[in-house]
Each structure stands twice: as structure tokens, then as C-alpha cells.
Amino acid sequence: MSLPVIAEIRVRAVDAPLDPPLRNSLNVIPRAPLVIVDVRTACGAAGTAYVFPYTPAALGPTAALARSLGAGLVGRPLAPATIWRDLHDAGRILGTEGLVQIALSGIDMALWDALAVRAGLPLCALLGGEPRPVPIYASLRGWGPAMLAEEAGRAVASLGARWVKFKIGHARLEDDLDTVRAVRAAVGEGVGILVDYNQALTLPEAERRGRALQELDVRWLEEPLPVQDDAGLAELARRLTVPVQGGENWWGPASMQRALAAGAVDLCMPDAMKIGGVTGWMRAAAIAAAHRVPMSSHIFIEASVHLMNVTPTAHLLEHLDVAAPLLDDPFVVTDGMALVPDRPGMGLVWNEAALAQHAADV
């Protein structure tokens, strides 16, 4: 059977409010600038995906990169893995990290979505997996004990979440511990607590805080050190009993391979946008399996629920829903489990009125 031919790749940009905003020790993220990539084939099959470049300043450049790269694919067969390799080879001198990788990943995910739609299968089924529910951790948006305790209680009650994650990194360790205690009081003993430092600590301080946090039964310590510090992270992982988690800021499978070879993390959580889309994720999943490292996801829940179903060491799916206000049929979680939509592809159905309302002129 011949592959369909790519007839059009359309790129749109939206800048929608995040309600509530995302907060951490460094800043507040009040908006979700998204680049949407739509693929249409000559046989009529269509696919879509989005990426989240975090800041409005990156929205225009990311969209421009995706448009330029996408224009060069018109007329080619719909073969995402081949196109991924060719685009990364073509970008070898420029480099394929940062915004280039984000644009490439948006295209890759949309191509895979179109291929699955054409086959009439959910994406995970096209990739060889069975569509099964995936356990989530509720990724909280607040900051400080009172706000996070209230949000954590709602996540357990409304989503059935059995795991909650939140940002810490106050100036005083005791304030971090107070935050963990407040969340524990809100969710009870049966819910796992995960914490994220967003790369904010030094090695001595990470060890000091990690030892205190593990006494409170925290189940992972996410990004305590800068992501590039494989040696420091590996040393920290040796000193602590609480597992060190990381990976959302790895650029491509090669970065993941270096980190796992160095023993920098006990657990890993690639980001579909930064690891290289569906194609990059599949390579990353094989690396995690070879190292026997449990693998979770980072945002992009609509893609991640499919990708986790074909990940040999799948652990937890991050539930942080940034696209819901723009969708006709938002993501479904029942009793702490993310459900695969009963539709071909990833199951994304955009609300065109909402996209028009929040359209960005870039």
C-alpha cells in the first residue's frame, strides 16, 4: 500500500490565558502560547498537534520555523520517521535544539496523527500498543502551603488522583517542609507526594533538602540541579534515598542517553515537544527500557496518553491540561486514570471559535 502524499501543512498560533496561572519559585506563567500544526494529505486524511513554547516572545519564531520547515515537506510521502531523520540530518550544522526542536516536534506529532487518522486507529494502536488507561499524577499550579493544599485536595476529589506534584524552592527549607506537610494533611496518607525544584539548587543544598524531604515520604525529587549537571545529579542520586527525577528539559534522545549513561536520574520524564515528538519519544522509550528506568511524561497529555501506552517502563502521566479551553472534547480522567479517546489519531478536536478568539497574529 502506497503512503499518502502531504498536500498542506498549516501553522496557526494562539495565545490563551492559563486559569489558574502556573507558579514556581522563579516566575508566574499566566498564558499558554501554543503553535498548532495541521497536516492535510492528498487523500483527505488530516492530522493536528500543538507545541507550547512557554513565552509569547517565542510564539512568532516557533510558528515561522514550523511554517518554513513544513513548506518543504509538501509533496512528500507521509512517512514521519523518515521525515524526522531527514530534518534532523538537515539541521545538523544549525543544531536541532531549542525552538528548532520544538518546531520539528510539532510537525512530527501532526504527521503521526495524520497517519493514524488515515489508518482509522488511535495513535497508540498504530504504534503497536493497546489503548489502556494510564495512571496520572496531578500537576498542581499553585505556590505555598495554603494554595497548594487546597488545590491538592480538589485534584484528589475531582480526578481521583493518587499522586500529586507541586513546585517548591522557598528561601528557607522549613517553608518547603511546611508546604509538604500542608499538602499531606489535605490529601491523606494514601496519596503519593512528588516535588519539583525547577533546577534551583546547588549540590550541597539539594542534599540537605533532599534528606529532609525523604523523611516526609516524598516519592521523587524533580530537577533539583541544572539539567546539564549530569555528574552532580548522579552524585546526589547516590547520596539520597528519595529518587531523583528529571528529563523534561532533555533535547532529543541523545541528551537522554548521556544522562542515563551517567546515572543522573533514578526516574525519567521526557517532554514530547523537547524529546522530538512521537519519533523522538519512541527512541527515548527504548533508551529507558535498556537502562530499566521508569519513564513518566511531561505535559502534552493528549499525545502522552498514547505514548505511555507504548513505553515499556511506563510510570505516571503528568496531568497538566493547558489546551482544554481550546478543545471541543477535553481530556478525560476517571478515578486517577487517563483515558485514551475513542477516536482515530490522538483525538484532538479543536474548538475553532476558541482558536479564533485567542488567535495571535504572527
C-alpha positions, -999 to 999 in steps of 0.1 A, spaced: 0 0 0 14 33 -10 17 61 15 -5 92 11 12 124 -1 14 155 21 -7 182 4 -5 210 30 10 219 64 -8 248 80 6 266 111 -15 286 135 -7 305 167 -29 312 197 -21 329 230 -47 319 256 -49 326 293 -40 299 318 -65 298 346 -51 294 371 -16 305 361 14 283 366 36 294 396 71 283 407 100 298 427 112 317 396 81 332 380 44 331 371 33 318 337 -2 334 331 -7 324 294 -4 295 271 12 305 238 6 275 215 17 267 180 -8 244 162 4 223 132 -23 210 109 -14 184 82 -36 176 52 -29 148 28 -39 144 -9 -62 115 1 -81 137 25 -66 125 58 -58 152 83 -37 154 114 -31 180 141 -8 187 171 4 215 192 35 227 210 39 251 239 69 274 237 61 289 271 65 326 264 48 349 239 82 361 228 89 326 213 55 322 197 63 340 164 97 325 159 84 290 166 55 294 142 78 308 115 102 278 118 73 254 116 59 271 85 92 271 68 101 235 76 65 224 68 65 241 34 95 219 23 75 187 31 46 193 7 46 166 -20 65 141 2 50 107 13 35 107 48 64 89 65 70 106 98 101 86 109 118 92 76 110 129 77 122 131 113 156 117 103 159 138 72 150 171 90 174 163 119 202 155 94 195 187 75 197 207 108 230 191 119 250 223 114 224 248 126 216 225 155 182 209 164 177 220 200 156 249 213 130 264 191 141 243 161 134 211 180 101 225 192 90 232 156 103 198 144 84 180 172 51 198 163 54 187 127 63 152 137 34 148 161 10 162 134 23 138 108 19 108 131 -16 120 139 -25 121 102 -11 87 96 -32 72 125 -63 90 113 -58 76 78 -55 41 93 -86 47 114 -67 38 146 -58 56 178 -22 66 177 -11 41 203 -27 13 183 -9 24 152 23 23 172 16 -13 183 1 -7 217 -33 -14 232 -53 16 243 -54 13 281 -60 38 309 -28 53 322 -23 64 359 -18 101 363 -2 125 388 -20 157 392 5 185 385 -5 215 407 -2 251 396 -1 269 429 26 282 453 28 280 490 11 258 517 -24 272 517 -29 274 479 -13 240 472 -32 222 500 -65 235 486 -56 226 450 -43 191 460 -75 183 478 -95 193 448 -73 172 425 -78 141 446 -116 147 449 -123 156 413 -98 135 394 -93 106 418 -56 114 417 -34 90 437 -3 112 431 2 150 433 32 171 423 40 207 431 67 233 430 89 241 460 121 261 464 114 287 491 144 306 505 141 286 538 140 248 539 114 249 566 89 266 543 94 238 518 87 213 545 56 232 557 43 231 522 47 193 520 31 189 554 1 210 544 -4 190 512 -1 158 532 -28 169 556 -51 178 527 -47 145 507 -41 119 534 -16 91 537 -27 72 506 -16 97 481 20 99 468 37 133 470 62 145 444 81 177 444 98 198 418 127 223 423 130 236 386 168 233 387 171 258 415 196 242 440 233 236 444 245 201 452 251 207 490 217 224 493 199 197 472 214 170 495 203 190 526 168 195 514 165 160 499 174 144 532 147 164 550 121 157 523 127 120 522 119 119 559 84 132 549 79 103 525 83 124 493 84 100 464 105 119 439 128 150 439 124 166 404 151 187 388 170 197 419 201 207 399 207 223 365 198 197 338 233 199 323 249 188 355 249 150 350 278 145 374 262 165 402 229 148 397 245 113 397 263 122 429 231 134 445 212 103 435 239 82 452 236 102 484 198 102 487 171 75 491 144 97 476 145 91 438 159 119 416 136 126 387 143 146 355 142 148 318 116 174 308 145 196 295 164 170 276 168 180 240 164 149 219 171 112 226 209 118 226 207 141 256 186 114 274 212 87 266 240 108 280 221 115 313 210 78 318 245 66 310 259 90 337 233 77 362 220 113 366 184 102 374 166 73 390 134 81 372 129 99 339 102 121 323 109 133 287 88 160 272 72 151 239 80 186 225 116 186 235 125 149 230 115 150 194 78 143 191 64 108 186 95 96 168 119 110 194 97 96 222 98 61 207 136 63 207 136 76 242 114 48 254 138 23 241 167 40 259 147 40 292 139 3 287 176 -5 281 185 12 313 154 -2 332 144 33 343 107 41 349 95 67 325 68 93 330 55 121 308 57 159 309 26 179 299 12 173 263 -14 150 278 -32 143 245 -1 129 229 13 114 261 -16 91 269 -9 73 236 29 74 240 28 60 275 9 30 261 39 20 240 65 28 267 80 -4 282 88 12 315 58 35 317 52 50 351 29 81 355 13 106 331 15 142 341 -19 158 342 -14 195 334 -41 205 309 -30 236 290 -51 231 259 -85 223 274 -101 257 268 -94 254 231 -108 219 226 -143 207 218 -138 175 238 -112 180 265 -91 152 280 -108 127 303 -95 114 336 -116 89 357 -105 75 391 -70 87 387 -66 72 352 -62 90 319 -84 75 292 -74 71 255 -101 89 234 -122 66 212 -112 84 180 -85 79 154 -52 96 159 -45 115 191 -81 125 194 -76 163 193 -107 182 182 -102 220 182 -129 245 191 -125 268 161 -143 296 178 -119 295 208 -89 294 184 -103 324 166 -109 343 199 -73 337 210 -55 339 177 -21 355 176 -10 375 146 24 360 140 
